[in-house]
Amino acid sequence: MDRSRDVLNRPAIVLRWIARVVGSLAAVSWLFIIVAGVLAEEEPWTSESTVLAVLGVASALGVLIAWWKEGLGGLLLFACGIAGSMFAGMAAGRNKAMAMLVTGGPFVVAGFFFIGSWWLLRRGTESA
């Protein structure tokens, strides 16, 4: 194994693992919220609930894809995070900034880190 290649790829590997942890925690949290909401049946299922469920599931799929294909999964996560933030901004009654940050922020960050890792790894293999 080439040690110099490992040293050059270390920032990409660190970024990848940060993205995996942040994305996985956010995805598990949203999936838990979705499942708990469905099982509790305390509130009626609305179009807002449907949009949030679809965005949550799409974001979780983006995390799964990004574990193997950082570029593709990162783009999907970034897009889902932006969409989630925009939807939260439109749907939130008060404190729109906090709703936007909580809903889409972790996915935007994870997507950005996955894309950064993919880019660093791609750049490192081209120069080698």
SVG drawing of the C-alpha trace seen along z (x, -y; Angstrom):
<svg xmlns="http://www.w3.org/2000/svg" viewBox="-57 -34 61 36">
<polyline fill="none" stroke="black" stroke-width="0.4" points="0.0,0.0 1.3,-3.5 1.6,-5.5 2.0,-8.9 -1.4,-8.3 -3.0,-7.7 -1.5,-11.0 -2.8,-13.0 -6.3,-11.5 -6.5,-12.1 -8.6,-15.3 -11.0,-13.6 -11.3,-10.6 -12.0,-12.9 -14.6,-14.9 -16.2,-11.7 -16.6,-10.4 -17.9,-13.8 -20.4,-13.7 -21.4,-10.1 -21.9,-10.9 -23.8,-14.1 -26.0,-12.7 -26.7,-9.4 -27.7,-11.2 -30.0,-13.6 -31.5,-10.8 -32.2,-8.6 -33.7,-11.5 -36.0,-12.4 -37.0,-8.8 -37.8,-8.4 -39.9,-11.5 -41.8,-10.3 -42.4,-6.8 -43.4,-8.1 -45.8,-10.6 -47.4,-7.8 -47.7,-5.4 -49.0,-8.0 -51.9,-9.1 -52.5,-12.1 -52.6,-14.5 -54.3,-14.1 -52.1,-13.4 -51.9,-16.6 -50.1,-17.6 -47.4,-19.2 -46.9,-15.9 -46.6,-14.2 -44.0,-16.7 -41.9,-16.4 -42.1,-12.5 -41.0,-12.5 -38.1,-14.9 -37.1,-12.8 -37.1,-9.5 -35.3,-11.1 -32.7,-12.5 -32.2,-9.1 -31.8,-7.5 -29.3,-10.3 -27.2,-9.3 -27.3,-5.7 -26.2,-6.4 -23.5,-8.8 -21.9,-6.0 -20.8,-4.4 -21.0,-7.2 -20.1,-10.5 -20.7,-12.8 -24.1,-11.5 -25.3,-11.1 -23.9,-14.5 -25.8,-16.2 -29.0,-14.5 -28.5,-15.4 -27.7,-19.0 -30.8,-19.3 -33.0,-17.7 -31.6,-20.0 -32.2,-23.1 -35.8,-21.8 -36.4,-21.0 -35.2,-24.5 -37.3,-26.2 -40.4,-24.2 -39.8,-24.9 -39.5,-28.6 -42.8,-28.6 -44.7,-26.4 -43.4,-27.7 -45.6,-30.1 -43.0,-31.7 -39.2,-31.5 -38.7,-30.6 -34.9,-30.8 -34.8,-28.1 -37.3,-25.9 -35.2,-26.2 -32.0,-25.4 -33.3,-22.4 -35.1,-20.9 -32.6,-21.2 -29.4,-22.4 -27.8,-19.1 -28.5,-17.7 -27.0,-20.7 -23.9,-20.4 -23.6,-16.6 -24.1,-17.0 -21.5,-19.7 -19.0,-17.5 -19.8,-14.5 -19.2,-16.6 -16.0,-18.0 -14.7,-14.5 -15.6,-13.3 -13.8,-16.3 -10.7,-15.8 -10.5,-12.1 -11.0,-12.7 -8.4,-15.5 -5.9,-13.2 -6.3,-10.3 -5.9,-12.5 -2.6,-13.9 -1.2,-10.5"/>
</svg>
